[in-house]
Amino acid sequence: MRNRNRASKNSVAQEKDSSSYYEGERLARLLKSIHKEIESTKTLEGNSLPEKFWFKQQFAVGVNEVTRVLERMSPVSESGRSLQQSHVMCTNHKVPSVHLQAILIASDCNPKWLAKHLPSLASSRKVPLIFVKDKRGGSLRLGELVKLKTAIAIGVKARGNAINEIVEGILCGNETNPDTDCQI
């Protein structure tokens, strides 16, 4: 039993190394810049929807919702092409195609098995992961982002707005300073 636990810890550590890991001041800058873009996007869109529905349009919040969206996305092969299965779909039952740009995962998830499947599922869909670690608790910090008490995982939906631009800049390695208005 010890060998199995050690092997699973090693595989999780390897997956975390291939992803972005944010903590401390770097995490504070990341969350502040995303929060700033959320507020500016909400004001630009005029807040025509209630806040809860607006957040559902921009983010997949929670492990179940992130898993559901990832499973609906088609897997991507090594060459970068979609492995679309050819199957007949009734026109009445088409599911709108939603893609995730990135997934924010709290590293303090307890129990660990709740989000253990997300790194492998995300890598098969070529969706980058951003691990959030904080002394107060990464799940608390992610919850603050979407105005909930806690959130273990948040998927940023690719919608082509300012939130996606800031996340793209973060994924490309352009660290943003929320105090200045820098273009990405």
Summary of the structure (lengths in Angstrom):
residues: 184
radius of gyration: 17.2
end to end distance: 48.0
largest distance: 55.3
contacts: 494
relative contact order: 0.20
helix: 47%
strand: 14%
